[in-house]
Amino acid sequence: MTKQNDTPILQKIKKTHDRIAISAGVIMGIMLSSYFFTFGMLIDRDATGALWFQSITSVLFIFGLIFLKRLALFLTKLLLGFKSDYRSALAGMKVSDLDKIQM
């Protein structure tokens, strides 16, 4: 984290991180719920390709939900890393650093 007191930049990073985490969590949760209700239909139709796809992505979504904060920080770095002001603040930032930022 930076040694300067860049509170507006850090607050923008935290806000972006929180929005990405919430959006990704909701999307993954809805997808897992819809997968739950369509597994039986795919088994009845003998659609093995779609069943394999849903099985593999279900496991990936579960890991995504387990590591949601890290995933959101990675996406935040991708999104804000192109701006020079944010690049220096994001360099070396960890998830624990984001928890310390007060809004």
Buried (B, 14 or more C-beta within 10 A) or exposed (E): BBEEEBEEBBEBBBEBBBEBBEEBBEEBEEBBEEBEEBBEEBEEEEBEEEBEEBEEBBEEBEEBBEEBBEBBBEBBBEBBEEEEEBEBBBEEBEEEBBEEBEE
